Amino acid sequence: MNRYLKRPNDISTSISIEETGNENEEERENCTIGGETNKSKRARHGFSEVWNYFQKTTDKRNAKCQLCGKIYKTSGNTSNLLDHLKRSHPSYNQLPKPTKTIDNFFNNSVTYDTESARKKELDKALMILIATDVQPFSVVEDTGFRDFVRCLDPRYVLPSRNTLKNVLMINMYNETKSKLQTILNGLQHCAITTDLWTSRANESYLTVTCHFVTKDFVLRTAVLSTKKMLCSTNHNAENISISMRAVLEEWGLMEKVVAVVSDNASSMLKACELLQKRNLPCFAHTINLVVQDCLAQDYVKTTLGKCKKIVSYFKSSTISYEKFKADQGRDMPHSLKQEVPTRWNSALRMVESILLTNNSISNVLLMTPKAPLPLTADDIEFLQDLKQLLMPFDAATVQTSSSAAVTISLVVPLTCGLFKSLDELKSTMKTSEGHQACIFLLERIKKRLFPYEERTVTRLGTLLDPRFKKEGFLFPSNADGGTQFLQNVLSGMNKNNTMEQDNLEPSCSKNIHQSSQPPLLKFVGNKIASKVRSHQVDAIISLRQYFENENAALEIDPLQYWKNCSGQMSLTKSCALRYLCVPATSTEAERMFSKTGAIISERRSSLKPKNVDMLLFVNKNCWVSKEL
């Protein structure tokens, strides 16, 4: 009977429920148990006030604050979300509740899944940015950077600095290292440069770089390691050799190294002896020694001391420096350069800047009390002579410091060019000091640079460069000695190739041919056999063919010449690739120090050595990903 009776309140309730069509079915229908109505309705998920300020992500495992954008994990409860509101937005109750619109849905609630391809792509691009531009890991916590990324792609959530350092960087390092190892496994020969450096954190690092020619005849440079010395308390030759051996054995290059290029330090030379590897002193470092010897002479130091005093005065007085710039009457006035003791070319830059602005310097100094005396006419003439003497050394340093072009073949010709250039300048010197300096530099070239004509790597590099060949030498006897050594190298390579072919393909045709010969003509077969096996003759013929060809133009890339070379000189081509990969200087290792100094900055001076190694490795070997 009760089911036919319906009270007015029940009727109005049912009507209101029908009129509100935005309720879900679960809330509109009553659950019946045993024929009776269960009037206790299950609470609607997300009814908490917190959800006015948070929005769930697509994976339903996280919630994003619509006030600041931070993301927190949630498993159904809202305690940690409410705690965030109280700590970060204590006045959230007084704030207007965020309006739920379509734009907010796409901009705030929809983020890339952590396993999505787009998220991984952006994470990798971010890691490349940090490694390439030498940014600290904490950049992802900078407000401006976060706002910029959010403006570019609101769906991308930046990884934390710990994720960058402990996950993304390690993954990129391992990926790059694996690809580089594949490239190095296919090499036959390579060269190494190495040097030591002390960081801002007073830690000693040993950098090892590898130089080689790819199968496409492209010269490449790769950083193998930038690690602390195995024994940080000792920098002797034995410690250096042990540290270098560990790096070379790790990469499987111990038997492939043609030469090790380093500075002229005795510890480096001794370390190469312990490794039983041929050492080549850095050509740029040797030039630096030649010029520094000249700059240390009393008659040069006196004039350079005056220049340094003048530059220091202008650098320390802003008023005088402003007068100096105003006196030039230029929209972009010239500045003065100060000498750095460790770099000789800084003295040349200082001299050039003073000669360029000497009139303005003199005007300001003469009108300023307690200022240094301006340079005399004799000083200016000597500086002009000194500039002429130092410019050829600067040009030679620049040409041999390239990492993208063959440089080993330039050492001997540039030494010859330096000597001839200074010998011609000797008669043009205006001052006695300039003439004295010229003679001194010529003697230092003989002592320090002439030995490069007698070194194996530099001699063979010049001979195997089609632009120079024998014509790049100052002394014909050195060219002839290098040619004889090159014949021996080619003969040995030819002999090894013949032995490998004999092992792979046993020659039975020779036995058959000899057995069919008449006894009286057997001597002819013996002579033919001995002629075929004369590897020295083959080397001589191959070299003669190469030397008789016309020299290539000076602007030609020697690697491209050998790439397009015919198969008749394949043996000489293999020898060229073996020696032309050697760099003339160790500047690539020194460039790593500049990059390391940028990484270990004031903002990240506590960076661990292993992270320094990985960052530098990824930074300098970014080309590897494009190679394969």
Residue pairs with C-beta under 8 A, 6 or more apart in sequence:
17 23
17 28
24 44
26 42
27 41
27 44
30 37
30 38
30 39
30 41
31 37
31 38
32 38
45 76
46 56
48 78
48 82
50 78
50 81
50 82
50 85
51 78
52 97
52 98
53 65
53 66
53 67
53 85
53 89
53 92
53 97
53 98
54 63
54 64
54 65
54 66
54 72
54 78
54 81
55 63
55 64
55 66
55 104
55 105
55 108
55 109
56 62
56 63
56 64
56 74
56 109
57 63
57 64
57 71
57 109
57 110
57 111
58 109
58 110
58 111
58 113
59 113
59 114
61 73
61 74
61 75
62 71
62 72
62 73
62 74
63 71
63 72
63 73
63 74
63 81
64 70
64 71
64 108
64 109
64 111
65 71
65 72
65 81
65 84
65 85
65 88
66 98
66 104
66 108
67 88
67 89
67 92
67 95
67 98
68 88
68 89
69 108
69 146
69 150
70 84
70 88
71 111
71 157
72 80
72 81
72 84
73 80
74 80
74 81
85 92
86 92
89 95
98 104
106 154
107 154
108 154
110 155
111 155
111 156
111 157
112 118
112 119
112 122
112 155
112 156
112 157
113 119
118 156
119 156
119 157
122 153
122 156
123 159
123 168
124 168
124 172
126 140
126 158
126 159
126 164
126 168
127 164
127 168
127 169
127 172
127 618
128 172
128 618
128 622
129 135
130 136
130 137
130 139
130 164
130 169
130 615
131 169
131 172
131 615
131 618
131 619
131 622
132 619
132 622
134 595
134 598
134 599
134 615
134 619
136 601
136 603
136 604
137 161
137 164
137 165
137 604
138 161
138 603
139 145
140 146
140 158
140 159
140 160
140 161
140 164
141 161
146 158
149 156
149 158
150 156
159 167
159 168
165 611
169 611
169 614
169 615
169 618
170 614
172 618
173 614
173 617
173 618
175 625
176 617
176 618
176 621
176 622
176 624
176 625
177 617
179 624
179 625
179 627
179 628
180 222
180 621
180 624
181 251
181 252
182 628
183 214
183 222
183 624
183 627
183 628
184 190
184 210
184 212
184 222
184 251
184 252
184 253
185 252
186 215
187 212
187 253
187 256
188 256
188 577
188 578
189 212
189 256
189 258
189 577
189 578
189 581
190 210
190 211
190 212
190 253
190 256
190 257
190 258
190 581
191 210
191 211
191 212
191 257
191 258
191 259
191 260
191 261
191 581
191 582
191 583
192 208
192 209
192 210
192 211
192 244
192 248
192 253
192 257
192 259
192 260
192 261
192 277
193 208
193 209
193 211
193 260
193 261
193 262
193 583
193 585
193 586
193 588
193 589
194 206
194 207
194 208
194 209
194 240
194 244
194 260
194 261
194 262
194 268
194 586
194 589
195 206
195 207
195 262
195 263
195 586
195 589
195 590
195 593
196 204
196 205
196 206
196 207
196 229
196 235
196 240
197 204
197 205
197 207
197 592
197 593
197 596
198 204
198 205
199 205
199 596
199 597
199 600
199 612
200 597
200 600
200 601
200 602
200 605
201 600
201 605
201 606
203 228
203 232
203 609
204 228
204 229
204 232
204 235
205 226
205 227
205 228
205 229
205 596
205 609
205 612
206 225
206 226
206 227
206 228
206 229
206 240
206 243
206 244
207 223
207 225
207 226
207 589
207 592
207 593
207 596
208 223
208 224
208 225
208 226
208 244
208 247
208 248
208 589
209 221
209 222
209 223
209 224
209 588
209 589
209 592
210 221
210 222
210 223
210 224
210 251
210 253
211 219
211 220
211 221
211 403
211 581
211 582
211 583
211 588
212 219
212 220
212 222
212 581
213 219
213 220
213 559
213 577
213 580
213 581
214 220
214 627
216 563
217 559
217 560
217 562
217 563
217 577
218 559
219 403
219 404
219 405
219 406
219 559
219 580
219 581
220 623
220 627
221 403
221 583
221 588
221 620
222 620
222 621
222 624
223 592
223 616
223 617
223 620
223 621
224 247
224 251
224 253
225 247
225 250
225 613
225 617
226 592
226 596
226 612
226 613
226 616
226 617
227 243
227 247
227 609
227 613
228 609
229 235
229 239
229 240
229 243
230 239
230 242
230 243
230 246
231 239
231 242
235 267
236 267
237 266
237 267
237 268
237 269
237 270
237 271
237 273
237 274
238 271
238 274
240 267
240 268
240 271
241 270
241 271
241 272
241 274
241 275
244 260
244 271
244 275
245 254
245 275
248 254
248 257
257 277
258 278
258 457
258 578
258 579
258 581
258 582
259 277
259 278
259 279
259 280
259 457
259 582
260 272
260 275
260 277
260 278
260 279
260 280
261 279
261 280
261 281
261 282
261 582
261 583
261 584
261 585
261 586
262 268
262 269
262 272
262 279
262 280
262 281
262 282
262 586
263 281
263 282
263 285
263 586
264 281
264 282
264 285
264 286
264 289
268 279
269 279
269 281
272 278
272 279
273 279
278 456
278 457
280 455
280 457
280 458
280 582
282 584
282 585
282 586
282 587
283 396
283 400
283 411
283 414
283 452
283 584
283 585
284 397
284 400
284 401
284 584
284 585
284 586
284 587
285 585
285 586
286 448
286 449
286 452
287 393
287 396
287 397
287 449
288 343
288 344
288 397
289 448
290 393
290 441
290 444
290 445
290 448
290 449
291 344
291 390
291 393
291 441
292 344
293 440
293 444
294 300
294 389
294 437
294 440
294 441
294 444
295 301
295 304
295 344
295 347
297 436
297 437
297 440
299 433
299 436
299 437
300 386
300 433
300 437
303 375
303 379
303 382
303 383
303 386
303 433
304 339
304 347
304 350
304 351
306 372
306 373
306 375
306 379
307 339
307 350
307 351
307 354
307 375
307 383
308 338
308 339
308 350
309 372
310 336
310 354
310 361
310 365
310 372
310 374
310 375
311 336
311 337
311 338
311 339
311 350
311 353
311 354
312 338
313 320
313 365
313 371
313 372
314 320
314 321
314 324
314 336
314 361
314 364
315 321
315 336
315 338
320 364
320 368
320 371
323 364
323 367
323 368
324 333
324 336
324 357
324 360
324 361
324 364
325 333
326 333
327 359
327 360
327 363
327 364
328 334
328 357
328 360
334 353
334 356
334 357
335 353
336 350
336 353
336 354
336 357
337 346
337 349
337 350
337 352
337 353
338 346
338 350
339 346
339 347
339 350
340 346
344 390
344 393
345 390
345 394
345 397
347 390
348 387
348 390
348 391
348 394
351 383
351 386
351 387
351 390
352 387
354 361
354 375
354 383
355 380
355 383
355 384
355 387
358 374
358 375
358 380
361 374
361 375
362 374
362 375
364 371
365 371
365 372
365 373
365 374
366 374
375 383
378 431
381 430
381 431
381 434
382 431
382 433
382 434
384 430
385 429
385 430
385 431
385 433
385 434
385 435
385 437
385 438
386 434
386 437
388 425
388 428
388 434
389 422
389 425
389 434
389 437
389 438
389 441
392 417
392 418
392 421
392 422
393 418
396 414
396 417
396 418
399 407
399 410
399 414
400 407
400 410
400 411
400 414
400 584
400 585
401 407
401 584
401 585
401 587
403 583
403 587
403 588
403 591
405 557
406 461
406 465
406 557
406 558
406 559
406 580
407 583
407 584
407 585
408 457
408 458
408 461
408 579
408 580
408 582
408 583
408 584
409 461
409 462
409 464
409 465
409 467
409 468
409 472
409 558
409 580
410 584
411 452
411 458
411 461
411 462
411 584
412 452
412 453
412 458
412 459
412 461
412 462
412 468
412 472
412 473
412 474
412 478
413 462
413 468
413 472
415 445
415 449
415 450
415 452
415 453
415 474
416 472
416 473
416 474
418 445
418 449
419 442
419 445
419 446
419 449
419 474
422 438
422 441
422 442
422 445
423 442
425 438
426 435
426 438
426 439
426 442
429 435
429 438
450 474
452 458
453 459
453 473
453 474
453 475
453 478
454 478
454 481
456 482
456 485
457 579
457 582
458 584
459 478
459 479
459 481
459 482
459 485
460 482
460 485
460 486
460 489
460 575
460 579
461 579
461 580
461 582
462 468
462 469
462 472
462 473
462 482
463 469
463 470
463 479
463 482
463 483
463 486
464 486
464 558
464 572
464 575
464 576
464 579
464 580
465 472
465 558
465 580
466 546
466 549
466 551
466 552
466 556
466 558
466 561
466 562
467 551
467 552
467 553
467 554
467 556
467 558
468 551
469 546
469 547
469 551
470 476
470 479
470 483
470 547
471 551
473 479
473 482
483 543
483 547
486 543
486 575
487 536
487 539
487 540
487 543
488 539
489 575
490 538
490 539
490 542
490 543
490 571
490 572
490 575
491 535
491 536
491 538
491 539
492 535
493 571
493 574
493 575
494 535
494 538
494 539
494 571
495 535
497 571
498 533
498 535
510 529
513 525
514 522
514 525
514 529
517 524
517 525
531 537
538 571
539 571
542 568
542 569
542 571
542 572
543 572
545 568
545 569
546 569
546 572
552 558
552 561
558 576
558 580
559 580
562 573
562 576
562 577
562 580
565 573
592 616
592 620
595 616
595 619
595 620
596 612
596 616
599 607
599 612
599 615
599 616
599 619
600 607
600 612
607 615
